[in-house]
Amino acid sequence: MQINPSIFKSYDIRGIYPTDLNEEAIVAITKAIYTFFHKKKPTDMPLSIVVGTDMRVSSPSLTKRVIETLVELGANVIDIGIVSTPTFYFAVNHYSYECGMQITASHNPKEWNGIKFVKNTPQGLIKIGKTTGMPEIKEMATKGESIKSIQGGKVEKKEKILNDEVKNALRISKNPKINKFKIVADAANAMGSQYINEIFKVLPGELIRMNFDLDGTFPAHQPDPLQEKNLADLKRKVLAEKADLGLAPDGDGDRLFFIDERGETVPPTIITSIIATDLLKDHPGETVLVDVRYLLTPKKILEEIGGKIHVVKVGHAFITEAMYKTGGIFAGESSSHFFYRDTGNAESQMATIIAILKALTKSGKTMSQLVEEFRRSFESGEINFETENAAKIMDELKEKYADGSLDTMDGIAISYPSWRFSVRTSNTEPLLRLNVESLNKEEMEKKRDEILSLIQKNL
């Protein structure tokens, strides 16, 4: 069969079901993934491979074919059922399985599905993406290549993973004292409801649930908290309930946004800085990773506390790979992925929730007060443009801001002593993305408008 090559993205596989990703395609892709994972083992030795899935309407059928295909190949399949992506990562790493596949399309609309997949190493998980094997898997899948099947494939059901995940999150956080807070969480009928429910079984306080029933049609709103419209109901509820905090996970639960008591979104760089400050108290001088979009606040905070900063390309797979290479203790991405060395360099939003509640408890401050304590810069928020002229626009920007310090790691980032900006193409959509930050708000707004004007003239 013909597989649409565009479904192989920079850090996962994603396509519309059933036109781009269907039961036939996923058989070929599963064979390619298993062959890729198996290449360093003797051909007659099976792999232990974890399979998890989200709540999308097409997920049961696709997952069934994945498991059947793996068994036919001779794999030892560990079926962990319907889980969030962080729980999937936890299962692969914590129980020392060799690799894993999670059937999910993250925050994409209901028509989509996909696969995230990882291999385990003594240094932590490696997510398979553009720089860690995706091109090879794409080639094998499109050519129909596969390892020879062996006898003895089997399926084992693994349960009660969430219990162990809670224990591990508490261990990472050193079982802190947590005050009783009123929390509102909007799970968007998606996978974050699982770990939020589970962690609040052991945390004090009141949890007010919104859209916690799993429903792959996403009846309330899209499970993408990066879009302001998807946070509107949660923000209203936080204000109406006079809550201390709001939580907004995305579709597969590997991103988590926080809303303060005033109904304002907390910048992810602030969350990164709060958690890094706490972790480095016990691990002075360690490295924290951030992506190229926004870094002034965590950079200033890390300078103040004696930590090191390492800047990486945007993308959760790139960050996990960089953590693997640098040995970093923690990473925070501007899209609200938060990664921990103690969870195999993968996301743990249970640990993130505990860390923020711990900081609120210790400080005695509200969330908005804590934001102001840690704020060192002002951010524009990501501004997106549909354009066919991305290369021309970047050249124009490089020429206009030629006296700044240029970085081309991921698109272009140009820095000055008190401000910087990043312009890059999206890894998942036909968009050009702009982010501007400055040590003072007025300069950020001025430079944002200046760059916007240049971009809009060249769209």
HUWOJO-V471156 format. One record per residue. N is the residue number from 1. SS is DSSP state (H for helix, E for strand, L for the rest). PSI is psi as a letter, one per 30 degrees, with the letter a starting at -180 (none if undefined). OMEGA is omega in whole degrees, 0 to 359 (none if undefined). Layout:
BEGIN
n->(N & N)
ss->(SS & SS)
psi->(PSI & PSI)
omega->(OMEGA & OMEGA)
END
This chain:
BEGIN
n->(1 & 2 & 3 & 4 & 5 & 6 & 7 & 8 & 9 & 10 & 11 & 12 & 13 & 14 & 15 & 16 & 17 & 18 & 19 & 20 & 21 & 22 & 23 & 24 & 25 & 26 & 27 & 28 & 29 & 30 & 31 & 32 & 33 & 34 & 35 & 36 & 37 & 38 & 39 & 40 & 41 & 42 & 43 & 44 & 45 & 46 & 47 & 48 & 49 & 50 & 51 & 52 & 53 & 54 & 55 & 56 & 57 & 58 & 59 & 60 & 61 & 62 & 63 & 64 & 65 & 66 & 67 & 68 & 69 & 70 & 71 & 72 & 73 & 74 & 75 & 76 & 77 & 78 & 79 & 80 & 81 & 82 & 83 & 84 & 85 & 86 & 87 & 88 & 89 & 90 & 91 & 92 & 93 & 94 & 95 & 96 & 97 & 98 & 99 & 100 & 101 & 102 & 103 & 104 & 105 & 106 & 107 & 108 & 109 & 110 & 111 & 112 & 113 & 114 & 115 & 116 & 117 & 118 & 119 & 120 & 121 & 122 & 123 & 124 & 125 & 126 & 127 & 128 & 129 & 130 & 131 & 132 & 133 & 134 & 135 & 136 & 137 & 138 & 139 & 140 & 141 & 142 & 143 & 144 & 145 & 146 & 147 & 148 & 149 & 150 & 151 & 152 & 153 & 154 & 155 & 156 & 157 & 158 & 159 & 160 & 161 & 162 & 163 & 164 & 165 & 166 & 167 & 168 & 169 & 170 & 171 & 172 & 173 & 174 & 175 & 176 & 177 & 178 & 179 & 180 & 181 & 182 & 183 & 184 & 185 & 186 & 187 & 188 & 189 & 190 & 191 & 192 & 193 & 194 & 195 & 196 & 197 & 198 & 199 & 200 & 201 & 202 & 203 & 204 & 205 & 206 & 207 & 208 & 209 & 210 & 211 & 212 & 213 & 214 & 215 & 216 & 217 & 218 & 219 & 220 & 221 & 222 & 223 & 224 & 225 & 226 & 227 & 228 & 229 & 230 & 231 & 232 & 233 & 234 & 235 & 236 & 237 & 238 & 239 & 240 & 241 & 242 & 243 & 244 & 245 & 246 & 247 & 248 & 249 & 250 & 251 & 252 & 253 & 254 & 255 & 256 & 257 & 258 & 259 & 260 & 261 & 262 & 263 & 264 & 265 & 266 & 267 & 268 & 269 & 270 & 271 & 272 & 273 & 274 & 275 & 276 & 277 & 278 & 279 & 280 & 281 & 282 & 283 & 284 & 285 & 286 & 287 & 288 & 289 & 290 & 291 & 292 & 293 & 294 & 295 & 296 & 297 & 298 & 299 & 300 & 301 & 302 & 303 & 304 & 305 & 306 & 307 & 308 & 309 & 310 & 311 & 312 & 313 & 314 & 315 & 316 & 317 & 318 & 319 & 320 & 321 & 322 & 323 & 324 & 325 & 326 & 327 & 328 & 329 & 330 & 331 & 332 & 333 & 334 & 335 & 336 & 337 & 338 & 339 & 340 & 341 & 342 & 343 & 344 & 345 & 346 & 347 & 348 & 349 & 350 & 351 & 352 & 353 & 354 & 355 & 356 & 357 & 358 & 359 & 360 & 361 & 362 & 363 & 364 & 365 & 366 & 367 & 368 & 369 & 370 & 371 & 372 & 373 & 374 & 375 & 376 & 377 & 378 & 379 & 380 & 381 & 382 & 383 & 384 & 385 & 386 & 387 & 388 & 389 & 390 & 391 & 392 & 393 & 394 & 395 & 396 & 397 & 398 & 399 & 400 & 401 & 402 & 403 & 404 & 405 & 406 & 407 & 408 & 409 & 410 & 411 & 412 & 413 & 414 & 415 & 416 & 417 & 418 & 419 & 420 & 421 & 422 & 423 & 424 & 425 & 426 & 427 & 428 & 429 & 430 & 431 & 432 & 433 & 434 & 435 & 436 & 437 & 438 & 439 & 440 & 441 & 442 & 443 & 444 & 445 & 446 & 447 & 448 & 449 & 450 & 451 & 452 & 453 & 454 & 455 & 456 & 457 & 458 & 459)
ss->(L & L & L & L & H & H & H & E & L & L & L & L & E & E & E & E & L & L & L & L & L & L & H & H & H & H & H & H & H & H & H & H & H & H & H & H & H & H & L & L & L & L & L & L & L & L & L & E & E & E & E & E & E & L & L & L & L & L & H & H & H & H & H & H & H & H & H & H & H & H & H & H & H & L & L & E & E & E & E & E & E & E & L & L & H & H & H & H & H & H & H & H & H & H & L & L & L & L & E & E & E & E & E & L & L & L & L & L & L & L & L & E & E & E & E & E & E & E & E & E & E & L & L & E & E & E & E & L & L & L & L & L & L & H & H & H & H & H & H & H & H & H & H & L & L & L & L & L & L & L & L & L & L & E & E & E & E & L & L & L & H & H & H & H & H & H & H & H & H & H & H & H & L & L & L & L & L & L & L & L & L & E & E & E & E & E & L & L & L & L & L & H & H & H & H & H & H & H & H & L & L & L & L & L & L & E & E & E & E & E & L & L & L & L & L & L & L & L & L & L & L & L & L & L & L & L & L & H & H & H & H & H & H & H & H & H & H & H & H & H & H & L & L & L & E & E & E & E & E & L & L & L & L & L & L & E & E & E & E & L & L & L & L & L & E & L & L & H & H & H & H & H & H & H & H & H & H & H & H & H & H & H & L & L & L & L & E & E & E & E & E & L & L & L & L & H & H & H & H & H & H & H & H & H & H & L & L & E & E & E & E & E & L & L & L & H & H & H & H & H & H & H & H & H & H & H & L & L & L & E & E & E & L & L & L & L & L & E & E & E & H & H & H & L & L & E & E & L & H & H & H & H & H & H & H & H & H & H & H & H & H & H & H & L & L & L & H & H & H & H & H & H & H & H & L & L & L & E & E & L & L & L & E & E & E & L & L & L & L & H & H & H & H & H & H & H & H & H & H & H & L & L & L & L & E & E & E & L & L & L & L & E & E & E & E & L & L & L & E & E & E & E & E & E & E & L & L & L & L & L & L & E & E & E & E & E & E & E & L & L & H & H & H & H & H & H & H & H & H & H & H & H & H & H & H & H & H & L & L)
psi->(l & k & k & j & f & f & f & j & a & e & g & a & k & k & l & k & k & g & e & e & j & a & e & e & e & f & e & e & e & e & e & e & e & e & e & e & f & f & f & g & l & k & f & g & k & l & k & j & k & k & k & l & l & a & g & l & e & f & e & e & e & e & e & e & e & e & e & e & e & e & e & e & f & g & l & j & k & j & j & g & a & j & l & l & e & e & e & e & e & e & e & e & e & e & g & h & l & e & l & l & k & k & j & l & g & b & g & l & l & f & f & l & l & a & k & k & k & l & l & k & l & f & g & a & k & j & k & k & a & e & g & g & f & e & e & e & e & e & e & e & e & f & f & g & k & k & l & k & k & l & l & g & k & l & k & k & k & k & l & g & e & e & e & e & e & e & e & e & e & e & e & e & f & h & h & l & k & k & l & j & l & j & k & k & k & j & f & h & g & a & f & f & e & e & f & e & e & e & e & g & f & f & k & l & a & k & j & j & k & k & h & f & k & k & j & f & f & i & f & e & l & k & h & j & f & f & k & e & f & f & f & e & e & e & e & e & e & e & e & e & f & h & l & f & k & k & k & j & l & a & e & g & g & f & k & k & k & k & k & l & f & g & g & k & k & k & k & f & f & e & e & e & e & e & e & e & e & e & e & f & e & f & i & k & g & l & k & k & k & l & l & f & e & k & f & e & e & e & e & e & e & e & e & e & g & g & l & k & k & k & k & l & l & k & k & e & e & e & e & e & e & e & e & e & e & f & g & k & f & l & k & k & l & f & g & h & k & k & k & k & e & f & h & g & g & l & k & j & f & e & e & e & e & e & e & e & e & e & e & e & e & e & f & g & l & l & e & e & e & e & e & e & e & f & k & f & l & k & k & f & k & k & k & k & k & k & l & g & h & e & e & e & e & e & e & e & e & e & e & e & h & f & f & l & j & k & k & g & e & j & b & k & k & k & k & l & e & f & l & l & l & k & k & l & l & k & f & f & l & i & l & k & k & k & k & k & l & l & f & k & e & e & e & e & e & e & e & e & e & e & e & e & e & e & e & f & f & g & none)
omega->(176 & 176 & 178 & 184 & 183 & 181 & 179 & 187 & 182 & 180 & 170 & 175 & 179 & 176 & 179 & 179 & 0 & 186 & 183 & 181 & 181 & 185 & 179 & 180 & 185 & 173 & 180 & 180 & 178 & 178 & 180 & 180 & 180 & 178 & 178 & 180 & 188 & 195 & 180 & 178 & 172 & 187 & 182 & 179 & 181 & 172 & 168 & 186 & 180 & 174 & 175 & 182 & 174 & 189 & 182 & 184 & 182 & 186 & 181 & 182 & 179 & 180 & 177 & 181 & 177 & 182 & 178 & 181 & 180 & 178 & 178 & 179 & 179 & 184 & 166 & 186 & 174 & 183 & 182 & 172 & 183 & 184 & 171 & 177 & 174 & 178 & 175 & 178 & 180 & 182 & 180 & 185 & 188 & 182 & 174 & 171 & 188 & 185 & 181 & 177 & 177 & 179 & 183 & 170 & 174 & 185 & 183 & 179 & 190 & 183 & 186 & 164 & 184 & 181 & 165 & 183 & 188 & 167 & 182 & 176 & 177 & 180 & 180 & 183 & 168 & 176 & 183 & 180 & 187 & 184 & 185 & 174 & 183 & 179 & 179 & 179 & 177 & 181 & 180 & 182 & 182 & 177 & 180 & 181 & 181 & 171 & 178 & 179 & 172 & 180 & 170 & 177 & 183 & 180 & 175 & 176 & 178 & 184 & 178 & 178 & 182 & 178 & 179 & 179 & 177 & 180 & 181 & 179 & 177 & 178 & 179 & 183 & 179 & 175 & 187 & 170 & 180 & 175 & 176 & 178 & 172 & 185 & 171 & 179 & 175 & 185 & 177 & 181 & 186 & 198 & 179 & 179 & 182 & 186 & 176 & 175 & 187 & 183 & 180 & 168 & 183 & 178 & 178 & 175 & 185 & 177 & 176 & 187 & 172 & 174 & 182 & 178 & 181 & 181 & 184 & 173 & 178 & 186 & 183 & 179 & 179 & 183 & 181 & 184 & 175 & 177 & 186 & 183 & 180 & 178 & 189 & 181 & 180 & 181 & 177 & 182 & 177 & 180 & 182 & 182 & 187 & 183 & 178 & 190 & 171 & 179 & 180 & 174 & 176 & 190 & 180 & 171 & 181 & 171 & 181 & 177 & 179 & 176 & 181 & 186 & 177 & 181 & 180 & 176 & 177 & 178 & 179 & 177 & 176 & 177 & 177 & 184 & 178 & 183 & 179 & 180 & 180 & 183 & 184 & 172 & 179 & 182 & 185 & 176 & 182 & 183 & 174 & 183 & 175 & 178 & 190 & 187 & 180 & 181 & 185 & 180 & 179 & 178 & 179 & 180 & 181 & 174 & 182 & 185 & 175 & 176 & 178 & 178 & 177 & 185 & 184 & 175 & 176 & 177 & 186 & 180 & 178 & 182 & 177 & 177 & 180 & 176 & 178 & 184 & 185 & 185 & 181 & 183 & 188 & 174 & 175 & 179 & 184 & 177 & 174 & 161 & 178 & 191 & 182 & 175 & 183 & 173 & 177 & 181 & 180 & 181 & 169 & 181 & 168 & 180 & 180 & 178 & 180 & 183 & 181 & 177 & 176 & 180 & 177 & 180 & 184 & 184 & 186 & 183 & 170 & 180 & 181 & 177 & 178 & 176 & 182 & 177 & 185 & 183 & 174 & 183 & 180 & 188 & 183 & 195 & 185 & 179 & 186 & 178 & 169 & 183 & 172 & 187 & 184 & 183 & 179 & 180 & 180 & 178 & 178 & 180 & 178 & 179 & 182 & 184 & 184 & 180 & 176 & 178 & 187 & 173 & 182 & 179 & 185 & 190 & 173 & 171 & 181 & 187 & 172 & 183 & 185 & 180 & 179 & 173 & 179 & 173 & 183 & 173 & 180 & 174 & 188 & 183 & 181 & 187 & 168 & 186 & 179 & 173 & 180 & 176 & 181 & 177 & 173 & 189 & 183 & 179 & 178 & 182 & 180 & 182 & 175 & 182 & 179 & 180 & 177 & 181 & 180 & 181 & 184 & 177 & 186 & 181 & none)
END
